[in-house]
Amino acid sequence: MSLDIYGVGNALVDIQAHVSDQALTELEYAKGIMTLVEEDAQEQVLAKLRNVDVNRCAGGSAANTIMGIADFGGKAAYVGKTAADSVGEFFLKDMRKLGVRIEVPPATSGQTGTCVVLITDDAQRTMLTHLGVSATLGPDDIDEEEIRQAKYVYVEGYLFAGEPTRSAALRAIEVAKKHDVKVAFTVSDPFLIQYHRDEFRSLIEGPVDLLFCNLEEARALTGQHDAVACAQEIHCHAENVALTLGGDGSLLMHEGETIPIEGVEVKAIDTTGAGDMYAAGILYGITNGLTWKQAGHLASHAAARIVGQLGARLKQRFTPEEISELLD
């Protein structure tokens, strides 16, 4: 069976909850960013959320994108490490019910990773991530045959935070290039650029065919401030660029052309997964016959739908008829 996308990422279960700014302050975590935490710290946070309504779903950046592609009707596979526990079973079941192919055997010890997403009234999300066994994904877990069947390999930048996940990401990229499969890469977070700037620039200038980043990440990569200048500078090194601008839409760079994509007005409830769903729209579109502009238009609408709801998974999926109407 051919694949549109083969995704590689940290397999996590997202646990989302609305909290007040005061509650977030009491937890003493920086608002609006992702913080890696140890298991005991995560347990303490979850204990404080015991009387709060939470939403649980399979997550992780690349996993969100892969599930979005499957939601659109695309053919996708995913590689990420879970444990043989109830949380891991939930992750695999949640992915597979969407038709995502995932074949990595669970780890025999350890715990499945979790990401607690604390959402405040301004729709900002503060993420506390305990990687668990997701951090043990290694190069031997990469399936060469599945990659050979794919049009794109999609790699999340978070994998470069440590070993062996960094080696897994590089192995997936190496295998993709061996079989003339395109590589899409998402920077994931500005803090990663601080520590991995040279390696990321080498990837962008080398094997990466499509780079996803937001404006903050683009500024960190280029030292530029203006969005168009950022996109154009990155495009000097990357064949294709998708630069998201929040409510102002996005910029696509393809074959020397700057393609502005309008944002979609929506009342923001939760920004979790908006960038991941945007990537899903682009990747689904360009692997299923859409032009880059059409793919950007679909991605913009998909990201807006995510922002207007709680959680990183579409609660109202796009029907084929809706997609056709959006593209007319």
Residue pairs with C-beta under 8 A, 6 or more apart in sequence:
1 75
1 101
1 149
2 75
2 149
2 150
2 151
3 75
3 76
3 77
3 101
3 146
3 149
3 150
3 151
4 69
4 74
4 75
4 76
4 150
4 151
4 152
4 283
4 284
4 287
4 288
5 65
5 66
5 69
5 74
5 75
5 76
5 77
5 150
5 151
5 152
5 153
5 154
5 184
5 283
5 287
6 76
6 77
6 78
6 79
6 143
6 146
6 147
6 149
6 150
6 152
6 153
6 154
6 172
6 181
7 62
7 63
7 65
7 66
7 76
7 77
7 78
7 79
7 153
7 154
7 155
8 62
8 78
8 79
8 80
8 137
8 142
8 153
8 154
8 155
8 156
8 159
8 168
8 169
8 172
9 60
9 61
9 62
9 63
9 66
9 78
9 79
9 80
9 155
9 156
9 158
9 159
10 60
10 61
10 62
10 63
10 80
10 113
10 129
10 131
10 134
10 135
10 137
10 156
10 158
10 159
10 165
11 58
11 60
11 63
11 78
11 80
11 81
11 82
11 88
11 91
11 112
11 113
11 134
11 137
12 58
12 59
12 60
12 63
12 91
12 112
12 113
12 114
12 115
12 129
12 131
12 132
12 134
13 56
13 57
13 58
13 59
13 87
13 90
13 91
13 112
13 113
13 114
13 115
14 55
14 56
14 57
14 58
14 59
14 60
14 114
14 115
14 117
14 272
14 311
14 312
15 46
15 49
15 54
15 55
15 56
15 114
15 115
15 116
15 117
16 54
16 55
16 56
16 57
16 116
16 117
16 119
16 270
16 272
16 310
16 311
16 312
17 49
17 52
17 53
17 54
17 55
17 116
17 117
17 118
17 119
18 52
18 53
18 119
18 120
18 121
18 310
19 49
19 52
19 118
19 119
19 120
20 120
20 121
21 31
21 120
21 121
23 48
23 118
24 31
24 118
24 120
24 126
27 45
27 48
27 118
29 35
29 118
29 126
29 128
30 126
31 120
31 124
31 126
32 124
32 125
32 126
33 126
33 127
33 189
33 191
34 127
34 128
34 129
34 189
34 191
35 126
35 127
35 128
35 129
36 129
36 130
36 131
36 161
37 45
37 128
37 129
37 130
38 130
39 111
39 130
39 132
41 128
41 130
42 114
42 116
42 128
42 130
45 116
45 128
46 116
49 116
55 310
55 311
56 90
57 94
57 311
57 312
57 313
58 67
58 90
58 91
58 94
58 95
59 115
59 273
59 312
60 80
60 113
60 115
60 134
60 156
60 158
61 156
61 158
61 186
61 188
61 275
61 276
62 78
62 80
62 154
62 155
62 156
62 186
62 276
63 78
63 80
63 95
64 273
64 276
64 277
64 280
64 312
64 313
65 154
65 186
65 276
65 277
65 279
65 280
65 283
66 76
66 77
66 78
66 95
66 100
66 154
66 280
67 76
67 95
67 98
67 100
67 280
67 313
68 276
68 277
68 279
68 280
68 281
68 284
68 302
68 314
69 76
69 280
69 283
69 284
70 76
70 98
70 99
70 100
71 98
71 280
71 313
71 314
71 317
71 318
72 280
72 281
72 284
72 288
72 298
72 302
72 318
72 323
73 284
73 288
73 320
74 283
74 284
74 287
74 288
75 99
76 99
76 100
76 101
77 100
77 101
77 102
77 103
77 143
77 146
77 150
78 95
78 100
78 101
78 102
79 102
79 103
79 104
79 137
79 141
79 142
79 143
79 146
79 168
79 172
80 102
80 104
80 134
80 137
81 104
81 106
81 107
81 133
81 134
81 135
81 136
81 137
81 141
82 88
82 91
82 92
82 104
82 106
82 107
82 112
82 113
82 133
82 134
83 106
83 107
83 109
83 110
83 111
83 112
83 132
83 133
84 106
84 107
84 108
85 111
85 112
87 111
87 112
87 114
88 106
88 112
88 133
91 112
92 102
92 106
95 102
96 102
101 146
103 143
103 146
104 137
104 141
107 133
107 136
109 133
110 132
110 133
110 136
111 130
111 132
111 133
112 132
112 133
112 134
113 129
113 130
113 131
113 132
113 133
113 134
113 135
114 129
114 130
114 132
115 127
115 128
115 129
115 130
116 127
116 128
116 129
117 125
117 126
117 127
117 272
118 125
118 126
118 127
118 128
119 125
119 126
119 270
119 272
119 310
120 126
122 268
123 268
123 269
123 270
123 271
123 307
124 271
125 270
125 271
125 272
127 272
134 165
135 162
135 165
136 164
136 165
137 159
137 164
137 165
137 168
138 164
138 165
138 167
138 168
139 164
139 167
139 168
139 170
139 171
141 168
142 168
142 171
142 172
142 175
144 175
144 179
147 153
147 172
147 175
147 176
147 179
147 181
148 175
148 179
148 181
150 176
150 181
151 181
151 182
151 287
152 181
152 182
152 183
152 184
152 209
152 210
152 283
152 287
153 172
153 173
153 175
153 176
153 181
153 182
153 183
153 184
154 184
154 185
154 186
154 279
154 283
155 169
155 172
155 173
155 183
155 184
155 185
155 186
156 169
156 186
156 188
157 185
157 186
157 187
157 188
157 189
157 192
157 196
157 200
158 165
158 188
158 189
158 192
159 165
159 166
159 168
159 169
160 166
160 169
160 192
160 196
160 199
160 200
161 192
173 183
173 203
173 207
173 208
175 181
176 182
176 183
176 207
177 183
177 207
182 209
182 210
183 207
183 208
183 209
183 210
184 208
184 209
184 210
184 211
184 212
184 279
184 283
185 203
185 204
185 208
185 210
185 211
185 212
186 211
186 212
186 213
186 275
186 279
187 193
187 200
187 211
187 212
187 213
187 214
187 217
187 221
189 217
190 216
190 217
190 220
192 200
193 200
193 217
193 220
193 221
194 220
197 220
197 221
200 221
201 221
201 237
204 211
204 221
204 234
204 237
204 238
205 237
205 238
208 238
208 239
209 238
209 239
209 240
210 238
210 239
210 240
210 241
210 242
210 282
210 286
211 234
211 238
211 240
211 241
211 242
212 242
212 244
212 275
212 278
212 279
212 282
213 221
213 234
213 241
213 242
213 243
213 244
214 243
214 244
214 245
214 246
214 275
215 227
215 230
215 243
215 244
215 245
215 246
218 224
218 227
218 230
218 231
218 234
218 243
219 225
219 230
221 230
221 234
222 229
222 230
222 233
222 234
224 230
224 233
227 243
227 245
227 251
228 251
228 258
230 243
231 241
231 243
231 251
231 253
231 258
232 253
232 258
234 241
234 243
234 253
235 241
235 253
235 256
238 253
240 252
240 253
240 254
240 292
241 251
241 252
241 253
242 250
242 251
242 252
242 278
242 279
242 282
242 296
242 299
243 250
243 251
243 252
243 253
244 250
244 274
244 275
244 278
244 303
245 251
245 263
246 263
247 263
247 265
247 268
248 263
249 260
249 261
249 262
249 263
249 300
250 260
250 261
250 263
250 278
250 296
250 299
250 300
251 258
251 259
251 260
251 261
252 258
252 259
252 260
252 261
252 282
252 292
252 293
252 296
253 259
254 292
259 292
259 293
259 296
261 293
261 296
261 297
261 299
261 300
262 300
263 300
263 304
264 300
264 301
264 303
264 304
265 304
266 304
266 305
266 307
266 308
267 308
268 307
268 308
269 307
269 308
269 309
269 310
270 306
270 307
270 309
270 310
270 311
271 307
272 306
272 311
272 312
273 306
273 311
273 312
273 313
274 303
274 306
274 307
275 303
276 312
277 299
277 302
277 303
277 305
277 306
277 312
277 314
278 299
278 300
278 302
278 303
279 299
280 299
280 302
281 295
281 296
281 298
281 299
281 300
281 301
281 302
281 303
282 295
282 296
282 299
284 295
284 298
285 291
285 292
285 294
285 295
285 296
285 298
285 299
286 292
286 295
290 298
290 327
294 327
297 326
297 327
298 318
298 323
298 326
298 327
301 318
301 326
302 314
302 318
305 314
305 316
305 318
306 312
306 314
309 315
309 316
318 326
